Amino acid sequence: MARVLKLGKRKPLKCMIMKTVKLLLSVALISILFTSCTREVIVEEYYDSRPQPTISVNQLLNSYELWYVDINRTLGYGTTPFLQKAFTISFRNGVIYANNNLVGIGATGNGYGIDVGVYDAYNMILDVEHDIDGFETFDVFQIDGNTIELYNPNNDTSYFLDGYQRSNFDYDFVFYDNIHYFLQEYEAWEKIYTSNYGAINEFDNENYLQFLAGGNDSEFRSSQDPSGTNANSVYWDYTGLYGVGNVSNNAYLKTLTLDYDYFDNEFFELSVINDGKIELYHPSSGTAYEFVGRGYIQYLKQDNDSKDKTNAAKDGKLRKFKKEKVDNPRESTRG
């Protein structure tokens, strides 16, 4: 007898679609429940908000001929001597130049100043071997288009330098803005002229003035020794403190106050005739005096081995200082 194959009834297409939809909804629901039970982990990367240089440190240092040391912006309580005494510094072929004196600024070294040491720059680090002050190392940060920060990790102090080309640098402004220090660049100031007008007063007897560097940076001495006395042989009769002030709307005129220890103050209007001669006008008597500088003091005298220094920097002889002072390249230690 032949076997009869029984076929079941075919399920309608609509039922199959509904079953598929339910399956998909179930899978979606499970996925949502599973996701809601997991914790979302967000990893934040450190972002340095300081502008990042797009050029090498050597290119950065050489992008300007002069770097003005804005000493009033210094952060920290340490001291880096060669930066403290410099008005400008320059980086040229491994040799560092500085304008440490106001006398002759703009003319000395064609505006660069004098040779004060050698440098090496790498990985945003600057190493300097100063002729007198020795080795110093800095982290270099570019603050903006013409400002850099030199951070000294050894004393936790930052210096800020503004870049200029010699052609647009205002040497006169720097000179008059720092008259206080200009007065200290001579061993003594000798009076060479007293006007024939004006009332007789006690200052007529003063023939020498001296403004002392160091200490509180505001001490002066005066002497009544006769004119023509050697600056090193002057006997100083009086001492006191001095202060230099500005005059409104006149950048080229200053005030000078001599505060004698045991006498009244003397007040003058101070004019610079040239970088070796000044005029003091005494308003209370109407008398004018002229003084000339004797015994020029150059901070770090220039030597004649610039060529040798350039070769030393190029030959990598400064590397030995890095090996002794900086064992490994480092990131900034600033907080």
Salt bridges, closest charged atoms under 4 A:
ASP48 OD2 - ARG50 NH2 3.04
GLU65 OE2 - ARG166 NH2 3.26
ASP115 OD1 - LYS309 NZ 3.21
ASP120 OD2 - ARG319 NH1 3.26
ASP120 OD2 - LYS322 NZ 2.69
ASP131 OD2 - LYS309 NZ 2.26
ASP133 OD2 - LYS85 NZ 3.83
ASP133 OD2 - HIS130 ND1 3.48
ASP139 OD1 - ARG330 NH2 3.26
GLU149 OE2 - ARG334 NH1 2.42
ASP162 OD1 - ARG73 NH1 3.89
GLU190 OE1 - ARG294 NE 2.86
GLU266 OE1 - HIS282 NE2 2.71
ASP303 OD2 - LYS309 NZ 3.70
ASP305 OD1 - LYS309 NZ 3.78
